[in-house]
Amino acid sequence: MSSEKYVIVFALLAFVNPLPAGAEPEKTAVAPAPASSQAVSPGGQHDFDWEIGNWKTRLKRRLHPLTGSNDWVEYEGTTTVRKVWDGAANLVELDVKGPAGRIEGLALRLYNPQSRQWSLNFANRAGGTLFVPTIGEFKNGRGEFYSHETLNERAILVRFVMSDITRDSARFEQSFSDDGGKTWEANWIAVDTRIP
């Protein structure tokens, strides 16, 4: 698959990331997950209840992940999150625009009560199919989701993190690793603010 497909898949996962090459900060060592003072529920199926509603979204993405490039593009728009199956699933619609164009994405998040984990499944309007999901869970107010993918015919790891979660704001970051998770390079960063 193309690098564009994977950057797209993993960004919307929590927010949709249809990117034709992503935005990227420098590689950083993996840090332990910080405790967070937010409203993620303690027990699985309702982990995303805090996010139901409408959000203003500001995001940036690295244009050429894992190439040494530090060229980013920025977008603004909205995200709408709808509860499905009494919270055991939700549907995320992302619509943002910027100098590099428009991103329209859809994420379907599904809770597995046996594993107590979520799968984040993304599709962009241009492609019309679901990509490989990232899988993970919330701990201490932070959601971490992982996947094994390919970027430019190279095996990579993908990490999608939801952090700084409050009732009215949250941060979403997708990173890639091409060294087995020793270092991570961010390529998609979104900050959402609730629309009253």
C-alpha positions in Angstrom: 0.0 0.0 0.0 1.0 3.6 -0.5 2.4 5.7 2.4 -0.6 7.9 1.8 -3.1 5.1 2.7 -1.4 4.3 6.0 -1.0 7.8 7.2 -4.7 8.2 6.4 -5.7 5.1 8.2 -4.0 5.8 11.4 -4.9 9.3 11.9 -8.6 9.1 11.9 -8.6 6.1 14.0 -9.2 8.3 16.7 -9.7 10.9 14.4 -9.3 9.8 10.9 -6.1 10.4 9.1 -6.4 10.4 5.3 -3.1 11.8 4.6 -1.2 11.8 1.4 2.0 11.8 3.4 1.9 13.2 6.9 3.2 15.9 9.2 6.1 15.0 11.4 8.0 16.1 14.5 11.3 14.6 15.4 11.9 11.0 16.6 11.6 10.7 20.3 12.2 7.9 22.7 9.1 6.1 24.0 7.9 7.8 27.2 5.7 6.2 29.9 2.1 7.1 29.7 1.3 10.1 32.0 -1.6 10.0 34.3 -4.4 12.3 33.2 -7.2 14.2 34.9 -10.1 13.6 32.5 -13.3 11.8 32.0 -12.6 8.4 30.5 -14.8 5.8 32.1 -13.1 3.1 34.1 -14.8 0.1 32.4 -14.5 -0.4 28.7 -17.7 0.0 26.8 -18.2 3.6 27.8 -14.5 4.7 27.3 -15.5 7.1 24.5 -18.7 8.6 26.1 -16.7 11.8 26.9 -16.2 12.4 23.2 -19.8 12.2 22.0 -20.7 15.5 20.3 -19.3 18.1 18.0 -15.7 19.4 18.0 -13.6 22.1 16.4 -10.5 20.3 15.1 -7.1 21.8 14.4 -4.6 19.3 13.0 -1.2 19.1 11.4 0.4 16.3 9.5 3.9 15.5 8.4 4.1 15.3 4.6 6.8 12.7 4.3 6.9 10.4 7.4 10.1 8.5 8.2 12.2 10.3 5.5 14.0 12.8 7.7 11.6 15.5 6.4 10.1 18.0 8.9 7.6 19.5 6.5 4.1 19.9 8.0 0.7 21.1 6.7 -2.1 22.3 8.8 -5.9 22.0 8.6 -9.0 23.2 10.5 -12.5 22.0 10.5 -14.9 19.8 12.6 -15.3 16.4 14.0 -18.6 14.8 15.0 -18.8 11.7 17.2 -22.0 9.7 17.5 -22.6 6.9 20.0 -23.7 3.5 18.6 -24.8 0.3 20.5 -25.2 2.2 23.8 -21.5 3.1 23.7 -20.0 -0.2 22.6 -19.3 1.5 19.3 -19.1 5.0 17.9 -18.8 6.7 14.6 -16.4 9.6 14.0 -16.7 12.0 11.0 -13.8 14.3 10.3 -13.9 17.2 7.8 -11.0 19.6 7.7 -9.4 21.9 5.1 -6.1 23.6 4.7 -3.6 24.8 2.1 -2.9 21.1 1.2 -6.5 20.4 0.5 -9.4 18.7 2.3 -9.5 15.5 4.5 -12.9 13.8 4.9 -12.6 10.7 7.0 -14.8 8.3 8.9 -13.7 6.1 11.9 -15.7 3.2 13.3 -14.6 2.3 16.8 -15.7 -1.1 18.1 -15.4 -2.4 21.7 -14.6 -6.1 22.3 -16.0 -7.1 25.7 -13.9 -10.3 25.9 -10.5 -8.6 25.3 -11.7 -5.2 26.8 -10.0 -3.5 23.9 -11.1 -1.2 21.1 -10.5 -1.5 17.4 -10.2 1.8 15.5 -11.2 1.4 11.9 -10.7 4.2 9.4 -11.8 5.1 5.9 -11.4 8.2 3.8 -13.9 9.5 1.3 -11.4 9.1 -1.6 -10.7 5.4 -1.0 -14.1 4.2 0.2 -12.8 1.1 2.1 -11.8 0.4 5.7 -8.1 0.1 6.5 -6.4 -2.2 8.9 -7.5 -1.3 12.5 -5.4 -0.2 15.3 -6.1 -2.1 18.6 -5.8 -0.9 22.1 -7.4 0.5 25.3 -7.5 3.3 27.8 -5.4 3.3 31.0 -5.0 6.1 33.4 -7.0 8.5 31.2 -4.9 7.8 28.1 -5.8 5.7 25.1 -3.1 3.8 23.2 -3.7 1.8 20.0 -1.2 -0.1 17.9 -0.9 -1.8 14.5 1.7 -3.4 12.3 1.7 -1.8 8.8 3.7 -1.1 5.8 5.0 2.3 4.6 6.8 2.5 1.3 7.1 -1.3 1.3 8.8 -1.3 4.7 7.3 -2.9 7.8 6.5 -0.3 10.5 4.7 0.0 13.8 1.9 2.5 14.2 0.8 4.0 17.5 -2.2 6.2 18.0 -2.5 8.0 21.3 -5.4 10.0 22.8 -4.3 12.2 25.7 -4.9 15.4 27.6 -8.6 14.4 27.7 -11.0 16.7 29.4 -14.7 17.2 29.0 -14.1 19.9 26.5 -10.7 19.1 24.8 -8.5 16.2 23.7 -5.2 15.6 21.9 -4.7 12.9 19.2 -1.3 11.8 17.9 -0.3 9.2 15.4 3.4 8.1 15.3 5.4 5.6 13.2 8.4 3.5 14.2 10.7 1.8 11.8 13.0 0.4 14.5 10.6 -1.9 16.4 9.2 0.7 18.7 12.5 2.0 20.1 11.8 5.5 18.7 8.6 7.1 17.4 8.1 9.9 14.9 4.8 11.8 15.1 3.1 12.4 11.7 -0.4 13.5 12.7 -1.4 15.7 15.6 -4.9 16.9 16.2 -6.4 19.0 19.0 -10.1 19.1 19.5 -12.2 21.6 21.4 -15.8 21.0 22.1 -18.4 23.1 20.3 -20.9 24.2 22.9 
